[in-house]
């Protein structure tokens, strides 16, 4: 279980995250919602230790993540994989090599620099691409792919880390509706089939309600909602979205009310 205790992040006089506490059981699919600047990205980056907490504690199965250093911290970042809005791929490298970068923590540095990847790791990377229905793209340069394909490559790179948690930071923000569904279906399938915990930052309330089993709502760095999607009422929406609440709720009401089942992926 992932336990967050009074997690706070300050940037000078500004508080980006304010005494956040919550518990995340294994296998959960949690949507982190709220307006831009609410602290969603800061929260995920602190869980992965890409940003340092000003105070508070992150615990995972009894390990104090906030105290990790050196190799132990690198191991944690492998177990707690990040998927970014901007994909973070090397455009000039082929898809397979980009995915192999997720194995950097498992191979000596000289092998990765010379791209002398073990055959076992290549097989793991190809298997991850196949599970996301993009194995046929393995030899293509990443820069030639569509946004949805690139995000699936990024998810495959996260998968080969053998993570216990995937942190997806606005993974669909730059995608069209079709690719949004493809990427969210992929994350839902990973959560369902592999039991990997997923924490996913989302702007869209209807997407969050459709895919996530639990919503965590942040406003000005504070936790203002934590519960099942169907418990998010107008009062909670106003606390999260302010003047935009009515529009957000109307958009969510127009979407399918039940959680979507992941469908077969398409290129």
FIKOLSE-118900 format. One record per residue (C-alpha): residue in three letters; x, y, z. Coordinates in steps of 0.02 Angstrom, whole numbers. Each point is the difference from the previous one (the first is absolute). Example, Ala and Ser with C-alpha at 12.3 -4.5 7.8 and 13.67 -1.06 7.14 Angstrom:
% FIKOLSE-118900
+-----+--------+--------+--------+
! res !   east !  north !     up !
+-----+--------+--------+--------+
! ala !    615 !   -225 !    390 !
! ser !     69 !    172 !    -33 !
+-----+--------+--------+--------+
***
This chain:
% FIKOLSE-118900
+-----+--------+--------+--------+
! res !   east !  north !     up !
+-----+--------+--------+--------+
! unk !      0 !      0 !      0 !
! unk !     54 !    177 !    -40 !
! unk !    -25 !    118 !    148 !
! unk !     15 !    189 !    -14 !
! unk !     18 !     92 !    165 !
! unk !    -15 !    189 !     12 !
! unk !     93 !     25 !   -164 !
! unk !     44 !    182 !    -32 !
! unk !     97 !     89 !   -136 !
! unk !     45 !    185 !      9 !
! unk !     74 !    109 !   -135 !
! unk !     55 !    153 !     96 !
! unk !   -159 !     76 !     72 !
! unk !   -113 !   -105 !   -111 !
! unk !    -67 !   -167 !     61 !
! unk !    -23 !   -120 !   -146 !
! unk !    -57 !   -146 !    110 !
! unk !    -70 !     27 !    173 !
! unk !      5 !   -141 !    129 !
! unk !    -70 !   -134 !   -116 !
! unk !    -39 !   -167 !     83 !
! unk !    -76 !   -153 !    -82 !
! unk !     19 !   -188 !    -18 !
! unk !      9 !    -90 !   -167 !
! unk !    -29 !   -189 !      4 !
! unk !     85 !   -114 !   -125 !
! unk !    -92 !    -20 !   -164 !
! unk !    -97 !    163 !     11 !
! unk !    -33 !    110 !   -151 !
! unk !     -7 !    176 !     71 !
! unk !    -37 !    158 !    -97 !
! unk !     78 !    158 !     71 !
! unk !   -111 !    145 !    -54 !
! unk !     -6 !    189 !     16 !
! unk !     40 !    158 !    -95 !
! unk !    170 !     44 !    -71 !
! unk !    113 !     54 !    143 !
! unk !    -95 !   -104 !    128 !
! unk !    156 !   -100 !     44 !
! unk !    -36 !   -159 !    -98 !
! unk !    167 !    -10 !    -93 !
! unk !     98 !     52 !    154 !
! unk !    -82 !   -141 !     97 !
! unk !     46 !   -135 !   -126 !
! unk !    176 !     65 !    -21 !
! unk !     26 !     -7 !    188 !
! unk !    -62 !   -179 !      8 !
! unk !    133 !    -43 !   -130 !
! unk !    125 !    114 !     90 !
! unk !     28 !    106 !   -155 !
! unk !    -50 !    143 !    116 !
! unk !     50 !      3 !    183 !
! unk !   -132 !     24 !    135 !
! unk !     22 !    150 !    113 !
! unk !    -74 !   -105 !    139 !
! unk !   -102 !   -156 !     25 !
! unk !     29 !   -183 !    -39 !
! unk !    -27 !   -126 !   -139 !
! unk !     -8 !   -183 !     52 !
! unk !    -14 !   -154 !   -109 !
! unk !    -22 !   -169 !     84 !
! unk !     89 !     67 !    153 !
! unk !    146 !     80 !    -94 !
! unk !     27 !    186 !     28 !
! unk !     13 !     60 !   -181 !
! unk !     42 !    177 !     55 !
! unk !    161 !    -64 !     80 !
! unk !     65 !    -97 !   -152 !
! unk !    166 !     50 !    -78 !
! unk !    118 !    -66 !   -135 !
! unk !    -35 !   -174 !    -66 !
! unk !   -151 !    -22 !    112 !
! unk !    -79 !    156 !    -75 !
! unk !     37 !    -60 !   -178 !
! unk !    -81 !   -166 !     43 !
! unk !   -154 !     92 !     65 !
! unk !    -16 !     99 !   -161 !
! unk !      2 !   -165 !    -95 !
! unk !   -137 !    -70 !    111 !
! unk !   -100 !    161 !    -14 !
! unk !      3 !     42 !   -185 !
! unk !    -46 !    169 !    -75 !
! unk !    -97 !     32 !   -160 !
! unk !      9 !    182 !    -53 !
! unk !   -115 !    112 !   -101 !
! unk !    142 !     39 !   -122 !
! unk !     46 !   -185 !    -27 !
! unk !    187 !     32 !     39 !
! unk !     59 !   -109 !   -143 !
! unk !    158 !     20 !   -103 !
! unk !    -71 !     39 !   -172 !
! unk !    154 !    -55 !    -97 !
! unk !      6 !   -171 !     81 !
! unk !   -109 !   -144 !    -53 !
! unk !   -148 !    -55 !    104 !
! unk !     83 !   -157 !     69 !
! unk !    151 !     98 !     62 !
! unk !   -113 !    127 !     84 !
! unk !    -91 !   -139 !     90 !
! unk !    166 !    -81 !     50 !
! unk !     43 !    159 !     94 !
! unk !   -120 !    -62 !    132 !
! unk !    126 !   -139 !     37 !
! unk !    144 !    120 !     40 !
! unk !     -9 !    -43 !    184 !
! unk !     24 !   -184 !    -43 !
! unk !    155 !      5 !   -111 !
! unk !    178 !     67 !     18 !
! unk !     24 !    178 !    -63 !
! unk !    122 !    -50 !   -137 !
! unk !   -127 !   -120 !    -76 !
! unk !   -133 !    135 !    -12 !
! unk !    123 !    127 !    -72 !
! unk !     54 !   -124 !   -134 !
! unk !   -179 !    -64 !    -19 !
! unk !     60 !   -175 !     41 !
! unk !   -167 !    -53 !     71 !
! unk !    -17 !   -179 !     65 !
! unk !   -116 !   -107 !   -106 !
! unk !   -110 !    -29 !    151 !
! unk !    -27 !    187 !     17 !
! unk !    -39 !     15 !   -186 !
! unk !   -130 !   -136 !     20 !
! unk !    -77 !     92 !    149 !
! unk !     -9 !    162 !   -101 !
! unk !    -79 !    -85 !   -151 !
! unk !   -125 !    -85 !    113 !
! unk !    -49 !    169 !     74 !
! unk !    -24 !     73 !   -174 !
! unk !   -103 !   -150 !    -52 !
! unk !   -111 !     17 !    154 !
! unk !    -37 !    178 !    -59 !
! unk !    -29 !    -55 !   -180 !
! unk !    148 !     98 !    -71 !
! unk !    133 !   -136 !    -21 !
! unk !      2 !     34 !   -188 !
! unk !     67 !    175 !     36 !
! unk !    156 !    -64 !     89 !
! unk !    121 !     51 !   -138 !
! unk !    -78 !    170 !    -37 !
! unk !     72 !    163 !     65 !
! unk !   -103 !     70 !    142 !
! unk !    -16 !    170 !    -83 !
! unk !    -98 !    -77 !   -143 !
! unk !   -140 !    -65 !    110 !
! unk !   -167 !     80 !     42 !
! unk !    -27 !     73 !    173 !
! unk !   -103 !   -150 !     55 !
! unk !    133 !   -121 !    -61 !
! unk !    137 !     97 !     87 !
! unk !    -95 !     -3 !    164 !
! unk !    -22 !   -189 !    -15 !
! unk !    188 !    -15 !    -28 !
! unk !     25 !    101 !    159 !
! unk !   -119 !   -116 !     92 !
! unk !     96 !   -151 !    -68 !
! unk !    161 !     78 !     65 !
! unk !    -81 !     15 !    171 !
! unk !    -60 !   -181 !     -8 !
! unk !    174 !    -72 !    -30 !
! unk !     55 !     75 !    165 !
! unk !   -110 !   -133 !     81 !
! unk !    -84 !    135 !    104 !
! unk !   -119 !    -22 !    144 !
! unk !    -70 !    175 !    -28 !
! unk !    -23 !    103 !   -158 !
! unk !    -14 !    189 !     20 !
! unk !    -80 !     76 !   -155 !
! unk !     17 !    189 !     -3 !
! unk !   -132 !     69 !   -119 !
! unk !     33 !   -142 !   -125 !
! unk !   -143 !     53 !   -116 !
! unk !     13 !    189 !      9 !
! unk !     70 !     19 !   -177 !
! unk !   -101 !   -138 !    -82 !
! unk !   -158 !      1 !   -107 !
! unk !   -155 !    -95 !     62 !
! unk !     41 !   -160 !    -96 !
! unk !    177 !    -12 !     68 !
! unk !    -61 !     53 !    172 !
! unk !   -107 !   -157 !      4 !
! unk !    141 !   -110 !    -64 !
! unk !    121 !     61 !    134 !
! unk !   -126 !     -8 !    143 !
! unk !    -53 !   -175 !    -56 !
! unk !    184 !    -50 !      6 !
! unk !     20 !     64 !    178 !
! unk !   -162 !    -83 !     54 !
! unk !     56 !   -166 !    -75 !
! unk !    169 !     10 !     88 !
! unk !    -89 !     34 !    164 !
! unk !   -122 !   -142 !    -25 !
! unk !    113 !   -134 !    -76 !
! unk !    161 !     31 !     98 !
! unk !    -70 !     69 !    161 !
! unk !    113 !    153 !    -14 !
! unk !    -58 !    150 !    102 !
! unk !    -35 !    151 !   -111 !
! unk !     -6 !    181 !     55 !
! unk !    -53 !    108 !   -146 !
! unk !    -12 !    190 !     -5 !
! unk !   -149 !     52 !   -106 !
! unk !    -81 !    165 !    -48 !
! unk !   -155 !    -84 !    -70 !
! unk !   -125 !    -49 !    133 !
! unk !   -100 !   -111 !   -119 !
! unk !    157 !    -99 !    -45 !
! unk !     45 !    -15 !    184 !
! unk !   -175 !    -61 !     45 !
! unk !     -1 !   -124 !   -144 !
! unk !    167 !    -85 !     36 !
! unk !     47 !     26 !    182 !
! unk !    -65 !    -95 !    151 !
! unk !     41 !    145 !    116 !
! unk !     25 !    187 !    -20 !
! unk !    117 !    111 !    100 !
! unk !    -39 !    183 !    -23 !
! unk !    124 !    140 !     33 !
! unk !    -28 !    187 !     10 !
! unk !    140 !    122 !     39 !
! unk !    104 !   -145 !     59 !
! unk !   -129 !    -64 !    123 !
! unk !   -100 !   -161 !     -1 !
! unk !   -183 !     48 !    -22 !
! unk !    -73 !   -165 !    -63 !
! unk !     44 !   -183 !     21 !
! unk !   -126 !   -132 !    -49 !
! unk !    -91 !    -99 !   -133 !
! unk !    -39 !     93 !   -162 !
! unk !   -188 !     -5 !     30 !
! unk !     23 !     91 !    165 !
! unk !     67 !    157 !    -84 !
! unk !   -147 !    119 !     18 !
! unk !    -22 !    183 !    -46 !
! unk !     68 !     62 !    166 !
! unk !    161 !    -99 !    -23 !
! unk !     11 !     59 !   -181 !
! unk !    -13 !    181 !     57 !
! unk !    141 !    -28 !    124 !
! unk !    106 !    -73 !   -139 !
! unk !    -43 !    106 !   -151 !
! unk !    -75 !    161 !     69 !
! unk !    -97 !     97 !   -132 !
! unk !     32 !   -137 !   -127 !
! unk !    -90 !   -130 !    105 !
! unk !   -167 !      7 !    -91 !
! unk !     82 !    -22 !   -170 !
! unk !    108 !   -143 !     63 !
! unk !   -147 !    -91 !     78 !
! unk !   -107 !     21 !   -156 !
! unk !    139 !    -72 !   -107 !
! unk !     21 !   -147 !    118 !
! unk !   -188 !    -32 !      5 !
! unk !     -5 !    -10 !   -189 !
! unk !    130 !   -139 !      1 !
! unk !    -34 !   -184 !     35 !
! unk !    -38 !    -20 !    186 !
! unk !     84 !   -169 !     21 !
! unk !    183 !    -46 !     -4 !
! unk !     58 !    -39 !   -176 !
! unk !     70 !   -171 !    -37 !
! unk !    164 !      6 !    -96 !
! unk !    -22 !    -48 !   -182 !
! unk !    125 !    -79 !   -121 !
! unk !    135 !    124 !    -49 !
! unk !     17 !     65 !   -177 !
! unk !    147 !     86 !    -84 !
+-----+--------+--------+--------+
***
